Structure formats: C-alpha cells, structure tokens
Amino acid sequence: MSGLLRTIATRATCAAPSLRPQTVMQRASIYSRPAKGKVGAVETAIGISMFSLAILGPAGWILSHLEEYKTKE
C-alpha cells in the first residue's frame, strides 16, 4: 500500500506535503562586496525621478485625458 501512495505522490502535482518524497534542499551561499564606486546625490535624484516618471507618467496621461476617452465617436 505504501508503494501505491508513493507512486501517486510522485506523479500528482497537488499531492499533500506528507505524501511527497523528502528531498534535500541545497542553499546557495551569497557573497557580497562593497560597491566599486559611490553613487552621488545627483545620480540618485536622476534615477528616482526617471523611475517615478516611468511609473506615474502613463497614469497621469490617462487621467489628464479622461474626458477625451469618455466621448465615443
């Protein structure tokens, strides 16, 4: 009976966690170093403004032209 359950558990995608075979999880080690160069205030301001423009720009365009989108021709 346990062989049947093991076969079903390995083939079923929605099997209960208790029926799945135990696997060994390997974790990657992450090594980090300090940045090669410091990022200045000007670069930070430009980066933040570009990201906010890319995210909020299309939404602002749609909201400013909302009346034009409401009218159907």
Secondary structure, 3 states (H helix, E strand, C coil): CHHHHHHHHHHCCCCCCCCCCCCCCCCCCCCCCCCCCCCCHHHHHHHHHHHHHHHHHHHHHHHHCHHHHHCCC
